[in-house]
Amino acid sequence: MASFVLIVQNFLGFIAGSTKKILDTIFKNYDKRIRPHSENNTAVIIRMSIVLAILIELRWNDPNLVWNPADYNDKREIIVPQSHLWLPKLFVYNSLSPSGSPDFSMDTKEMLSDNRYDVRVSHNGDIKINIPQFVTCICRLSIEQFPFDTQFCAVALASPLLNTSEMDVVASAPPKDSYFAGNAEWELINVTVRDMRFLEEGEYRAEVHYIFHLQRRPIFYLTVIVAPTFLISALSILGIFSPGANDGPRNEKVSLGLGSLLAMTVLLGIVAGAMPKSNSIPLLEVILPQNTDM
């Protein structure tokens, strides 16, 4: 038993020694300030995808981080902190500033600003990193069909400095099983990717839009707003034609009308609190005041 433990310890020490030799070799003259492929004036290709709904996966190749596995006990991959490598500068351009800041306004969010994560480096220079991203973005809402509306919200990513001849971004749509389940209000229908090029100061820069197709779950609004609205409207109409006394005050109809008006006022308050702010008027807000006028 003791000899087996000794063999395992020696083997692990041998593997760790191979990793250290690789690190000493490839990082001896490595400068993370220099962009990969800069010597031959070609663009570094950044491949981007979404993994497991919240992870942004970035892949690229750095010819300065290459070794022969045969010289290092067939070691083909190593994991190093991201602070040791050149990293692409990518920003989310339509994000909001953090909620704790004095002004809750437009801001840019750098994707690789946190140095807590590691990078997987292959012997041929291929690099992969997965970064959790939590982004709050601004989306223009179209709520004419509320609460049966669907929305399209885009997350825009781009490089602030490098042009397409220096760095190009190729994004791929996430697999279907990577879609998040949504929440109590929204269901994610689809995610599409749009690769764009925009001209700035005579240079083309890469920009990627992840477009999320969202559909509102209407069950809450149907139960709390739509169903009571139709019920109160029906009672109001029936109350008009209900038989009453031929002489004297008709207190029953007056009470029913005032009760319906009060109920509609409460429903209008619920709708105003639940309705997202937009420059368009939803159909539900048009129907409720008309029912109140009855």
N, C-alpha and C positions, 0 to 999 in steps of 0.2 A: 504493500500500500504506500509506504514511504517513497519507494522508487517511482511509483506512478505519479505521485504529487510532484516529485522532483522533475520528472520528464515534462509535465504540464507547465511548471514554472519556467523551465528552460525554453520551452517552445514559445510561451507568451513573451518572454524576454527577448527572444530572437525576432519575433514579429514587431515588438516595440522598437527594437534596434533598427529594423529595416525602415520603419516609418520615420524615425529620427534622421536616418541617413538621407532619405528622400527630401525631407524638409530642409536639411542643411545644404543639399545640392541645388534644389530648384529655387530656393530663396536667397542663395548666396549673392547673386547679382540682380535680384528682382527688385524693381521699383514700381510700387503700386500707383504712382502718379502718372505712369506712362500707359496710354491706351493700347490694348492688344491690336496687333496688325498695323500699328502706326508706322513701322519702318518700311513696309511695302505699299503704303498709301491705299489700303483697302479698308472697307467698313467692317466693323465687328457686328455680327448679326446676333441680336437679342431675341430669343424665342420665348414668348410669354404665354402662359395658360393659367387657368383657375383650377385648383385641386381642392376637393372636399369643401367647396363653398367659400371658405375664408382664407385659403392659402393661395398666394400668388407665386407661381413657379417660374423662375427665370433660368434660361440656359444660354451659354455662349462658349466660345472657344478662345483660349489664351495660349498661343504658341510658346510663350515664355515659361510655361509650367508643364513641361514634357519630360518624361523619363522612360527608360527601358525597364520593363518589369523583370526581365531576366537578370538584371544586375541587383535587384532588391527582393530576392526570394519570391518572385512572381507577384509582387504587391502592385495591384492595378489601380487602387483608389485610396485616397486619404481624406480625412476630414479636418479642416482647419477653421479657425475663427474668421469671420468675414472681414474683420479689420485688417487682415494681412494682405488682402487682394485688392486689385482694381475692381471697382463696382460701377455699373452703369447708373447715371443720374437720371432717375425718372420721377416725375412729380404728378400728383393728381391735381388737375387745374380747376375743377369745379367743386372742390370740397369747402366745407365751412370751417371757420376757426373753432377751436375747442370751446365747449359750453362754459368753461370756467373763465374765459377771457372777458375783458370788459365789453367788447363789441362782438356780437354773434354775427359775423359777416363773412364775406368771401375770403378764402385763404388758399394757399397751396400746401400740399402735404407730400413730403419726400418719402418714397417707399422704403429706402434702405438707410434711414437715419439711425435706426437702432442697431447697436453692435452686439446684441446678445445672441445672435444666431450664427450657425456654422455653415460652411460651404463644403460641398463634396467635389473633389478634384480628381479626375481620371488621368491615367498615364498619357493619354493623347492630347491633353490640354482642355478637354471638355469640363465645364463647370456647371454645377446646378445648385440653386439655393431656393428654399421654400420660406416665404415670409408671411406670417399672419397679418392681415390688413383689416382694419376697422375704419371705414370711411363714412362720413356724413356728407352727402352731396345735395346740391340744389337741383330740383326738377320742376319743370313747368307742368302744372296739372291741367287736365281737361276734364271738368266734372259735370258736363252737361247731362250725362246719363247717370249721375250719382243716384243710388248706391250700386248701380250695375255697370260702373265705369271700368275701363282698362287704361293703364298708364304705361308709358315708355320712359324709362329713366336711364340716362347714360352716365358712365364714369369715364372721364377723359384723362388719358395719361400721355405725357410727352416729355421730351428732353428739352431743358431750357437753353442749351448751348450747342451741342453737337448736331451737325447736319447729317443728311442721309449718306454722304460720302464718307463719314467718319463712324456713324453708328446708325444702324437700321433696326427697326423693331418689327417682328413678325408675330402676330398674335393668333391663337387658335381658340375656337369655341370650346368650352368645357364639356366633358361627356355628360350624358343625361343623368347618370347616377351621381354626379357631383352637385346637382342642384340642391340648394337648401329647401327645406320644407315650408318656408314662409313663416307666418305667424297667424294670430287670431284674426287679423284684418286683411292680410294680403296673401295671395297665392302666386308663386312664380311660374309663369307659363313657359318662358323660353329665354335664352340668352344668345344674342348674336354679337358678332365682332365686326367692326369696320376699321380697316387700315386706311389711314388718310395721310396725305402729304400737303403741308401748307408752306407757302412762300413767305419768308421773312428776311428782309434786307438782302435780297438776291440769292438766298440759300433755301433749299428745301429741308424741312425738318419732319421727322416721323411723329405721328400722333395716332393713338389707338383709342377707340371708343368701344367699351363694353356696354351694350344696350340691353337692359333688363325689361322684359315684358311682364307686367304685374297686373293681376286681376283682383278686384276687391271682393272679399267674401261678404255677401249681402245679408246673411241670415240675421245678424244683430239688428240691422236697420229695418228689415222686414218685420221682425217681431216687435220692436220698440216703437217704430214710427209708422210704417206703411199700414200694417194691419189695424192698429188703433185709429188711424186717420180714416180709413174706409168704414170702420165700424161707427165712429162718431158721425161721419157724414150720412150714413144710412139712417141712423137714429134721428138726425136733424130733419131729413126729408120726410121720414115717417111721422115725425111730430107735427109737421105742418098739416098733414091730412088726417091727423087723429081727431076723433069726434070730441067735442067739448060742449060746455053749457051754452044754451041759446041766449041766455041773458046773464049779465054780471061779468066780472073780470075773469079772464082765462088765465089763471095763475099757472096751470100745468104747462101750457105752451111757452109762457115767458120763462119759467124755471128751466125747461128743457133747452130753450135757446141760450140762456145765460150759461148753463152748464156746458153746453157744446162750445160756446165761445171761450170759456175758461180752459177747457180741455185742449182746444186748438192752440191757445196761447202758450200752454205748457209745452205742447209738442213743438211749437215754433222755437221755444227756448232750447229744447233738446237738439233740434236740427241746427240751430245757430252755433251751439257748442261743438257739435260733431262734424260740422261741415268744414272741409279744408278751405283756406283762403285762396281765391282765384279771381281772375278778371272776367270769368264767365258765370252765368247764373244756372244752377242745376234745375232740372225739371221739377224736382221735389219741392223746391222753394217757391215755384210758381203755383203748384197745385194746392199747397197748404193755405196760403192766403185766400185763394178762391173758395176753398171749403169754409174758411172762417167767415167770408162774406155771406155765406148762405144763412 
